[in-house]
Amino acid sequence: MKKISVLLAFVLVLVSCEGEIGPMGPQGPAGEPGDAVIGTILEIEGDFTAENGYSFLYEFPPSQVEVFESDVVQVYLLEEVIEDNGTLVDVWTPLPNSFFFGDGSQLVYNFNHTFFDVNLFLDGNVDFSTVSNDFLINQVFRIAILPAAFAENNPNLSSYEALMQAMPEAKVLKVK
């Protein structure tokens, strides 16, 4: 009987606590959908020079973007700007990307990354000191940082156009 009295007292305490908390308030506004893409695209510019070993390191700005080890990082080179019906259109090419010269030599734009930076570098069998500055100076890149689940569900991200179609609301952050 003593056990039943203790159990009954415990139940009464639990029930009476609900009255002290008060009634439930109104429901708050709906949040972002759980499957929303939180990808980021950064546009950077850099130079490949003998002084920097024909490479440059770009560190992700922690105040603008958070990159996780599981994220997928894609890099695209602004290869050229063309005119289409009076409108200038950027032509983006995924890295790695090769250019071949008349003497049979090859220049390759390539990259590697961690979750805190991207290293862009030149490779190939060409003497970099003989390459035109058109290939070396003021090169523009877009770095796409994508959640792993998004990249896994969108395997055709080899072109910049496919990436932008998969992420139509993506904003490009131009970083100086």
Wavefront OBJ file of the C-alpha trace (Angstrom):
o trace
v 0.000 0.000 0.000
v 2.896 2.311 0.782
v 4.284 1.769 -2.784
v 0.940 2.706 -4.331
v 0.781 5.873 -2.183
v 4.290 6.919 -3.264
v 3.445 6.214 -6.926
v 0.165 8.165 -6.649
v 1.966 11.114 -5.024
v 4.568 11.065 -7.831
v 1.842 11.092 -10.512
v 0.064 13.973 -8.764
v 3.299 15.972 -8.680
v 3.827 15.402 -12.429
v 0.247 16.379 -13.281
v 0.333 19.455 -11.068
v 3.606 20.630 -12.701
v 1.824 21.095 -16.027
v -0.356 23.798 -14.506
v 2.683 25.704 -13.195
v 4.374 25.794 -16.623
v 1.397 27.416 -18.268
v -0.331 26.861 -21.563
v 1.604 26.212 -24.733
v 2.224 29.385 -26.777
v 1.570 29.880 -30.474
v 3.646 27.990 -33.006
v 6.576 29.949 -34.448
v 7.241 30.591 -38.143
v 8.249 27.705 -40.376
v 11.991 27.206 -40.772
v 14.006 26.380 -43.846
v 13.222 22.980 -45.391
v 15.501 20.253 -44.110
v 16.716 19.438 -47.599
v 17.640 23.022 -48.538
v 20.973 23.354 -50.316
v 23.418 25.432 -48.354
v 26.114 25.581 -51.015
v 28.375 28.562 -51.554
v 30.084 29.870 -54.671
v 33.072 32.173 -54.286
v 34.682 34.109 -57.137
v 38.380 34.865 -56.726
v 41.166 36.245 -58.872
v 44.846 35.417 -58.726
v 48.182 35.457 -60.502
v 50.505 32.579 -61.296
v 54.069 33.874 -61.066
v 57.558 32.512 -60.559
v 57.559 34.247 -57.139
v 54.576 32.196 -55.923
v 55.750 28.984 -57.584
v 52.954 29.286 -60.172
v 50.385 28.567 -57.493
v 48.333 30.468 -54.989
v 46.484 29.487 -51.858
v 43.021 30.807 -51.110
v 41.807 30.443 -47.519
v 38.050 30.229 -47.018
v 36.880 33.277 -45.032
v 35.312 31.831 -41.865
v 33.037 34.858 -41.538
v 31.497 34.183 -44.981
v 31.498 30.431 -45.409
v 31.736 27.311 -43.294
v 33.317 24.333 -45.027
v 33.077 20.821 -43.619
v 35.471 17.952 -44.297
v 32.634 16.082 -46.017
v 31.825 18.952 -48.415
v 32.627 18.683 -52.112
v 34.726 21.463 -53.603
v 34.626 22.148 -57.346
v 36.692 24.835 -59.081
v 35.925 26.467 -62.430
v 38.189 28.692 -64.552
v 36.819 31.704 -66.429
v 38.183 30.583 -69.776
v 36.750 33.379 -71.898
v 33.932 35.882 -72.275
v 31.874 35.658 -75.456
v 29.139 37.800 -76.922
v 25.705 36.302 -77.483
v 23.055 38.564 -79.037
v 24.716 41.669 -77.604
v 25.133 40.156 -74.137
v 28.493 39.178 -72.645
v 28.516 35.586 -71.415
v 31.160 33.992 -69.175
v 32.528 30.602 -70.237
v 33.436 28.539 -67.155
v 35.532 25.368 -67.432
v 35.945 22.833 -64.605
v 39.418 22.055 -63.291
v 41.633 20.355 -64.076
v 41.787 21.977 -67.508
v 44.541 21.651 -70.119
v 45.751 23.972 -72.853
v 47.970 22.631 -75.615
v 50.494 24.738 -77.514
v 51.823 24.414 -81.076
v 55.110 22.873 -79.921
v 53.256 20.011 -78.214
v 53.655 21.369 -74.682
v 50.774 21.410 -72.244
v 49.658 23.795 -69.485
v 47.260 22.424 -66.854
v 45.278 24.456 -64.328
v 44.672 22.252 -61.314
v 43.741 22.431 -57.635
v 43.599 20.577 -54.365
v 41.788 21.533 -51.191
v 41.168 21.007 -47.524
v 38.154 22.176 -45.566
v 39.897 25.500 -44.877
v 41.586 26.366 -48.201
v 42.027 25.733 -51.923
v 45.440 25.560 -53.573
v 45.338 26.524 -57.264
v 48.435 25.599 -59.262
v 49.831 25.135 -62.748
v 51.095 21.804 -63.999
v 52.202 20.410 -67.331
v 55.326 20.004 -69.415
v 55.619 23.620 -70.556
v 58.268 26.054 -69.305
v 55.991 28.378 -67.310
v 58.363 31.309 -67.791
v 57.627 31.191 -71.551
v 53.826 31.156 -71.178
v 51.907 34.321 -72.121
v 50.624 36.446 -69.249
v 47.138 35.842 -70.685
v 47.367 32.419 -69.011
v 49.062 33.613 -65.822
v 47.871 37.028 -64.625
v 44.400 38.040 -63.371
v 42.959 34.545 -63.664
v 39.379 34.301 -62.374
v 38.022 31.190 -60.663
v 34.739 30.190 -59.089
v 34.936 27.827 -56.136
v 31.750 25.888 -55.440
v 31.428 24.411 -51.945
v 28.665 21.819 -51.895
v 27.230 19.658 -49.127
v 28.143 16.021 -49.731
v 24.504 14.866 -49.915
v 23.737 17.472 -52.595
v 26.752 16.470 -54.696
v 25.886 12.807 -54.290
v 22.323 13.414 -55.539
v 23.548 15.602 -58.436
v 26.392 13.635 -60.012
v 26.578 15.760 -63.197
v 28.363 18.790 -61.797
v 31.181 18.698 -64.330
v 29.972 21.898 -65.988
v 29.306 25.213 -64.343
v 25.957 25.424 -66.155
v 24.851 22.074 -64.657
v 25.874 23.313 -61.211
v 23.867 26.523 -61.561
v 20.832 24.608 -62.859
v 20.998 22.344 -59.816
v 21.357 25.397 -57.524
v 19.220 28.078 -59.227
v 19.128 30.300 -56.131
v 22.889 30.174 -55.527
v 24.584 33.493 -54.977
v 28.152 34.157 -56.083
v 30.310 35.970 -53.538
v 33.051 37.959 -55.265
v 35.998 37.954 -52.898
v 38.808 40.489 -53.199
l 1 2 3 4 5 6 7 8 9 10 11 12 13 14 15 16 17 18 19 20 21 22 23 24 25 26 27 28 29 30 31 32 33 34 35 36 37 38 39 40 41 42 43 44 45 46 47 48 49 50 51 52 53 54 55 56 57 58 59 60 61 62 63 64 65 66 67 68 69 70 71 72 73 74 75 76 77 78 79 80 81 82 83 84 85 86 87 88 89 90 91 92 93 94 95 96 97 98 99 100 101 102 103 104 105 106 107 108 109 110 111 112 113 114 115 116 117 118 119 120 121 122 123 124 125 126 127 128 129 130 131 132 133 134 135 136 137 138 139 140 141 142 143 144 145 146 147 148 149 150 151 152 153 154 155 156 157 158 159 160 161 162 163 164 165 166 167 168 169 170 171 172 173 174 175 176
